[in-house]
Amino acid sequence: MMGNFTKKRMIVFLCMAGILSVISVGAGCANDKKSNTEISGTEENGQKSNGIENKTENVDFSVEKYQKSITDGRVSLKDYADQYEQETQELQNLTYRNVSFSDCTFETFPDKATTLSVFYTTYNQMTAQECWDMIDDWLVDIGKRSEVDMDAEVRATVKVDQSKEYPDCWPLMKDYLQDEAFDAGAFVDRNDCYVLVSCTEGITQMSDGKIRNYLQTDEDAYNDITIGNTLDLIQEGKVSELKDASYALIDGERTIGESADQAKTYFETGVLQPKVEGVTLDVPEVRVFSMDKDTYSYEFSIRDWYENMPFLYQNCKEDVAISNTYDGYLIEYPRKRSYVVDSEGISTFLGDGEVDQIHVLYQDSDMVGIKQAVDIMSQKLASFLKLEVHDVGIGYAKYHSDLENKQSIYYPFWKFRGVNKMKNQELIVYVDMISGAVYYTFE
């Protein structure tokens, strides 16, 4: 028996897999009109998309079918920012039979965006040696390279031996450095530091052990990643609104804005993994935790952007409600969180790694405005759904289908998160900002 092979340790290899893919669900009015689009070549026959040759045998997307599904009455994206403010005010005063906005917050509209895209992403397959080197570089970055015997402590996430104790149940990574077929990952799990590397996504979990060291606990560095579960929450909200608030960190007082900039700079430098061209990031949300009566820590959400349009992200108040079991699909978006506890970089990271390339399937400069999206949503919601909207998000998310194994595809969405008053359950409704198609997920 493995004995100490806990749920914590199972995460080492379970988090490596992404196995779901896309489903198409029609919603808008079918028509033969021409739209104001810039269309990349269809992916069905291995054609080039945006000048890039792609492996397309697993991509289920037709430009012609998608274009025919686009609803009428859309507006220009580049001219919509001012109209958005007006429409959000109107929505709070309108009455729908199955949608309400009585106590709702609205995401700021990305006024620099001029194009919406439909795309899929691919990862760069790293070799075993590159995974090894990434861990080496990270240990240097946190100042612990000299303390770690990599030959004896870096483990490969392959061929688990259930007859051995953790971490010896995982083989040594050094034995795979020349393996050209290596397609797993590697990790270091010590009391004073922890890191997990995927050969496709780079670093997806890490802790430099500063929180554990400060608190003088017996817990491993791994537990720092979710330390907020055991600390008192002092404050939470948008960084833009709380940026001037100041708290004492381990090495002195810093404002939330200063620490958010510090986290942003860390990720922009590509210490964990370089950003793909066209992708930027920001730090939209913060939670402040008390580590003791005098010292605090900041937990930040990290959000990616593609060509001036954000990705959706899981906010700090949001439960996990990503599936639609009736129709067999999931809607998913990146979750990236990081703790800052002093004036040097970040202390922990948990989240998706960085993609290697974005493959554009379709682009459009017209969009479904929020008022039109709500009108469509109200018409399309099933009879057992009555949505009280708590917040509205804007950005890219990807579809997975459990009906067939196809490539996940990202679409731009209006995201309406709230409660289904018919069953008192969390409900999220998504409206495709290009076509007007409606999807929903729930607990």
C-alpha positions in Angstrom: 0.0 0.0 0.0 1.1 3.6 -0.6 0.1 4.8 2.8 0.9 8.5 2.5 -0.5 8.8 -1.0 -3.1 11.4 -0.1 -5.6 13.4 -2.2 -3.1 16.2 -2.3 -0.5 14.0 -4.0 -3.1 12.7 -6.5 -3.3 16.3 -7.9 0.2 15.9 -9.2 -1.0 13.8 -12.1 -4.7 14.4 -12.2 -4.3 18.1 -13.0 -2.2 17.2 -16.1 -5.1 16.0 -18.2 -7.5 18.0 -20.4 -9.9 15.6 -22.1 -13.0 17.4 -23.1 -13.9 19.2 -26.3 -16.4 21.4 -28.2 -20.1 21.2 -29.1 -22.0 23.5 -31.3 -25.4 24.8 -30.1 -27.4 27.0 -32.4 -29.5 29.9 -31.2 -29.6 32.9 -33.5 -31.8 33.3 -36.6 -30.3 31.4 -39.6 -29.8 33.5 -42.6 -27.8 33.9 -45.8 -26.7 37.5 -45.3 -23.2 38.8 -45.5 -21.8 40.0 -42.2 -19.0 42.5 -41.5 -16.4 39.8 -41.1 -12.8 38.9 -41.7 -12.9 35.2 -42.2 -9.9 32.9 -41.8 -9.9 29.8 -44.0 -12.1 27.0 -42.8 -10.2 24.4 -40.8 -12.0 21.4 -42.3 -9.5 20.5 -45.0 -6.3 21.4 -43.4 -6.3 24.9 -44.9 -4.1 27.7 -43.5 -5.7 29.9 -40.9 -4.3 33.4 -40.4 -1.2 32.3 -42.4 -0.4 29.4 -40.1 -0.5 25.7 -41.2 -2.5 23.8 -38.5 -3.2 20.2 -37.6 -7.0 20.4 -38.2 -8.2 16.8 -38.3 -9.7 17.2 -34.8 -11.3 20.7 -35.2 -15.0 20.7 -35.6 -15.8 24.1 -37.0 -17.3 25.3 -40.3 -17.1 29.0 -41.2 -20.1 28.6 -43.5 -22.4 27.0 -40.9 -21.3 29.5 -38.2 -21.9 32.5 -40.4 -25.4 31.2 -41.2 -26.2 31.0 -37.5 -25.4 34.7 -36.9 -28.4 36.6 -35.7 -29.6 39.9 -37.2 -29.5 43.3 -35.7 -25.9 43.4 -34.5 -23.8 46.6 -33.9 -20.3 47.7 -34.6 -17.8 46.6 -31.9 -15.6 49.6 -32.1 -18.5 52.0 -31.6 -20.3 50.1 -28.8 -18.6 51.3 -25.6 -20.8 54.3 -25.0 -23.9 52.4 -26.0 -23.0 49.7 -23.5 -23.2 52.1 -20.5 -26.7 53.2 -21.7 -27.9 49.7 -22.2 -26.8 48.5 -18.7 -28.8 51.3 -17.2 -31.8 50.4 -19.2 -31.6 46.7 -18.3 -31.9 47.4 -14.6 -35.2 49.1 -15.2 -36.7 46.6 -17.6 -38.9 43.6 -16.7 -38.4 40.2 -18.3 -40.5 37.1 -17.4 -37.4 35.0 -16.6 -34.4 37.4 -16.1 -33.9 40.2 -13.5 -31.0 42.6 -12.8 -32.1 44.2 -9.5 -28.7 43.9 -7.8 -26.1 43.3 -10.5 -22.6 44.5 -11.2 -21.4 44.9 -14.9 -17.9 44.3 -16.2 -16.3 47.4 -17.8 -16.5 47.1 -21.6 -13.2 46.7 -23.4 -13.3 49.8 -25.4 -10.1 49.2 -27.4 -11.3 46.0 -29.0 -12.0 46.2 -32.7 -12.3 42.5 -33.6 -13.9 39.4 -32.0 -12.4 36.0 -32.8 -13.2 32.3 -32.7 -10.1 30.2 -32.2 -8.5 27.2 -30.7 -5.2 26.9 -28.9 -2.3 24.5 -29.0 0.6 23.8 -26.6 4.2 23.5 -27.2 5.4 19.9 -26.3 8.4 20.3 -24.2 11.0 17.6 -23.9 11.9 15.9 -20.6 15.1 18.0 -20.6 13.2 21.2 -21.1 10.9 20.3 -18.1 14.0 19.6 -16.1 15.6 23.0 -17.1 12.3 24.8 -16.2 12.5 23.4 -12.7 16.1 24.3 -12.5 15.5 27.9 -13.5 12.6 28.2 -11.1 14.7 27.0 -8.2 17.4 29.5 -9.1 14.7 32.2 -9.2 13.4 31.5 -5.7 17.0 31.1 -4.3 16.8 27.4 -3.5 18.8 25.7 -6.3 21.7 24.9 -4.0 19.4 23.3 -1.5 17.8 20.9 -3.9 19.4 17.7 -5.1 17.6 17.5 -8.4 18.9 14.0 -9.3 17.3 12.7 -6.1 14.3 15.0 -5.7 12.8 15.7 -9.1 10.1 13.1 -9.9 8.4 12.2 -13.2 4.6 11.9 -13.3 4.7 8.5 -15.0 4.5 4.8 -13.9 3.3 5.3 -10.3 4.4 2.3 -8.2 1.6 1.8 -5.6 3.7 -0.5 -3.5 5.9 2.4 -2.4 5.5 5.4 -0.1 5.1 9.0 -1.5 7.1 10.4 -3.2 9.2 7.3 -4.0 6.1 5.9 -5.8 7.0 8.3 -8.6 10.2 7.5 -10.6 13.2 9.9 -10.7 13.0 12.4 -13.6 16.7 12.0 -14.3 16.0 8.6 -15.8 13.8 10.1 -18.5 16.0 13.0 -19.7 16.9 11.1 -22.9 13.4 9.7 -23.5 12.2 11.3 -26.8 8.7 10.0 -26.2 8.3 11.6 -22.8 4.9 13.3 -22.6 4.1 13.7 -18.9 5.5 16.1 -16.3 7.7 16.5 -13.3 7.6 17.9 -9.8 9.5 18.7 -6.7 7.7 18.4 -3.4 9.6 19.5 -0.3 8.7 21.1 3.0 10.2 24.4 1.9 9.2 24.5 -1.8 6.9 22.8 -4.3 6.6 23.0 -8.1 4.7 21.0 -10.7 5.6 21.2 -14.4 3.5 19.8 -17.4 5.4 19.1 -20.6 2.6 21.0 -22.5 1.7 23.8 -20.1 4.8 24.6 -18.2 4.5 25.4 -14.5 0.9 24.9 -13.3 1.5 24.9 -9.5 4.2 26.3 -7.4 5.0 27.6 -3.9 8.3 29.1 -2.7 7.5 28.2 0.9 7.5 31.8 2.2 4.1 31.6 3.7 4.8 28.3 5.5 8.2 29.7 6.7 6.5 32.8 8.1 3.7 31.0 9.8 6.1 28.4 11.2 3.7 25.5 10.5 4.4 21.8 10.0 2.6 21.9 6.7 4.4 21.4 3.4 5.0 24.3 1.0 2.3 22.8 -1.2 -0.4 23.9 1.3 0.6 27.6 0.8 -1.1 27.4 -2.6 -4.6 27.2 -0.9 -3.7 28.9 2.4 -6.6 31.2 2.1 -8.9 28.3 3.1 -7.5 28.5 6.6 -6.9 32.3 7.0 -9.4 35.1 7.9 -10.6 37.0 4.9 -10.3 40.8 5.5 -11.3 42.3 2.2 -12.1 41.4 -1.4 -13.0 43.1 -4.6 -11.8 44.8 -7.8 -8.1 45.9 -7.8 -9.2 49.1 -9.6 -11.4 50.0 -6.6 -9.1 48.8 -3.8 -5.7 49.8 -5.3 -5.0 52.5 -2.7 -5.7 50.3 0.3 -2.5 49.4 2.1 -1.6 46.4 4.4 1.5 45.2 6.1 3.1 42.3 4.3 6.1 40.2 5.5 8.7 42.8 4.7 6.7 46.0 5.0 3.5 47.8 4.0 2.4 47.9 0.4 -0.7 49.0 -1.4 -2.9 46.6 -3.2 -2.1 48.5 -6.4 1.7 48.2 -5.9 1.5 44.4 -5.3 -0.9 43.9 -8.2 1.7 45.6 -10.5 4.4 43.4 -9.0 2.4 40.3 -9.8 1.6 41.5 -13.3 5.3 42.2 -14.0 6.3 38.7 -12.7 4.0 37.0 -15.2 4.9 39.3 -18.0 8.6 38.4 -17.7 7.7 34.8 -18.5 9.3 33.2 -15.5 6.7 30.4 -15.5 6.1 30.3 -19.2 6.4 33.0 -22.0 3.3 34.6 -23.3 2.1 33.9 -26.9 2.1 36.8 -29.3 -1.1 38.9 -29.0 -1.8 37.8 -25.4 -1.5 40.3 -22.6 -2.7 40.1 -19.0 -4.0 42.1 -16.1 -4.8 41.6 -12.4 -8.5 42.3 -11.9 -9.4 41.0 -8.4 -7.8 40.7 -5.0 -8.6 39.0 -1.7 -6.8 40.2 1.5 -6.1 37.6 4.2 -4.7 38.0 7.7 -1.7 35.8 8.4 -1.5 37.0 12.0 -2.6 40.2 13.8 0.1 42.3 12.2 0.7 40.7 8.8 -1.4 40.1 5.7 -1.2 38.5 2.2 -2.8 39.3 -1.1 -4.4 36.7 -3.3 -4.7 38.0 -6.9 -6.7 36.7 -9.9 -4.7 36.8 -13.1 -6.6 37.4 -16.4 -5.4 36.9 -20.0 -6.4 39.2 -22.9 -6.3 38.4 -26.6 -6.1 41.4 -29.0 -7.8 43.8 -26.4 -10.6 41.4 -25.5 -10.3 39.7 -22.1 -10.7 36.0 -21.3 -13.4 35.2 -18.8 -12.0 34.2 -15.4 -13.3 32.6 -12.2 -13.9 35.4 -9.8 -13.5 35.0 -6.1 -17.2 34.8 -5.3 -18.0 32.2 -8.0 -18.7 28.6 -7.3 -17.7 26.0 -9.8 -20.7 25.6 -12.2 -19.2 24.7 -15.6 -21.4 21.8 -16.8 -24.6 21.3 -18.7 -25.5 17.7 -18.1 -28.7 17.8 -20.1 -26.9 18.7 -23.4 -23.5 17.2 -22.6 -21.1 20.2 -22.6 -18.9 22.3 -20.4 -17.9 25.9 -20.7 -14.5 26.6 -19.1 -12.2 29.5 -18.7 -8.8 29.9 -17.1 -8.3 30.0 -13.4 -5.1 31.6 -12.4 -4.4 32.7 -8.8 -1.3 33.9 -7.0 -0.3 35.0 -3.5 1.9 38.0 -2.9 3.3 38.2 0.6 6.3 40.6 0.3 7.9 43.0 -2.2 9.6 40.2 -4.3 7.6 38.6 -7.1 4.9 36.1 -6.2 4.9 33.4 -3.6 2.5 30.8 -5.0 0.7 30.1 -8.3 -2.2 27.7 -9.2 -3.7 27.7 -12.6 -3.5 26.8 -16.3 -0.2 27.1 -18.1 0.5 29.2 -21.2 -0.6 28.2 -24.6 2.0 28.1 -27.4 -0.2 29.3 -30.3 -3.7 30.7 -31.0 -5.3 29.5 -34.2 -7.9 31.9 -35.5 -10.9 30.2 -37.2 -13.2 33.2 -37.7 -13.2 37.0 -37.0 -15.9 39.6 -36.9 -16.0 43.4 -36.2 -19.8 43.4 -35.5 -21.3 42.1 -32.3 -24.4 41.3 -30.3 -24.9 44.1 -27.8 -25.9 43.3 -24.2 -29.5 44.4 -24.5 -29.9 42.2 -27.6 -28.1 39.4 -25.8 -30.6 39.6 -22.9 -33.6 39.6 -25.3 -32.2 36.5 -27.0 -31.4 34.8 -23.6 -34.9 35.5 -22.3 -36.5 33.9 -25.4 -34.2 30.8 -25.3 -34.1 29.9 -21.6 -35.8 26.6 -20.7 -39.1 26.8 -18.8 -37.4 25.6 -15.5 -34.9 28.5 -15.5 -35.5 31.9 -14.0 -32.3 33.9 -13.7 -31.6 36.6 -11.1 -28.3 38.0 -12.5 -25.7 39.0 -9.9 -22.8 39.9 -12.3 -22.1 40.2 -16.0 -18.8 39.3 -17.5 -17.3 39.7 -20.9 -14.7 37.6 -22.6 -13.4 34.4 -24.2 -14.2 30.9 -22.9 -14.0 27.5 -24.4 -16.5 24.8 -25.1 -16.0 21.1 -24.4 -18.3 18.4 -25.4 -18.5 15.0 -23.7 -20.3 13.7 -26.8 -17.2 13.4 -29.0 -13.5 13.9 -28.7 -13.0 17.2 -30.6 -10.7 20.2 -30.1 -12.0 22.8 -27.6 -12.9 26.1 -29.3 -13.0 29.6 -27.7 -15.8 32.0 -28.4 -16.4 35.5 -27.1 -19.3 35.7 -24.6 -21.6 37.7 -22.5 -21.6 35.9 -19.2 -24.6 36.3 -17.0 -24.0 34.7 -13.5 -26.6 34.4 -10.9 -29.2 32.2 -9.3 -31.9 30.1 -10.8 -34.9 31.2 -8.6 -36.9 28.1 -9.6 -34.4 25.8 -7.8 -32.2 28.1 -5.9 -29.0 26.9 -7.7 -26.2 28.8 -9.3 -26.8 29.4 -12.9 -24.6 30.9 -15.6 -25.9 31.8 -19.0 -23.6 32.6 -21.9 -24.5 34.4 -25.1 -22.0 34.2 -28.0 -21.1 37.9 -28.8 -20.8 37.1 -32.5 -23.7 34.7 -33.3 -26.1 35.2 -30.4 -26.1 31.4 -29.6 -27.1 30.7 -26.0 -25.6 28.2 -23.6 -26.0 27.7 -19.8 -24.3 25.8 -17.0 -25.3 25.1 -13.4 -24.3 23.4 -10.2 
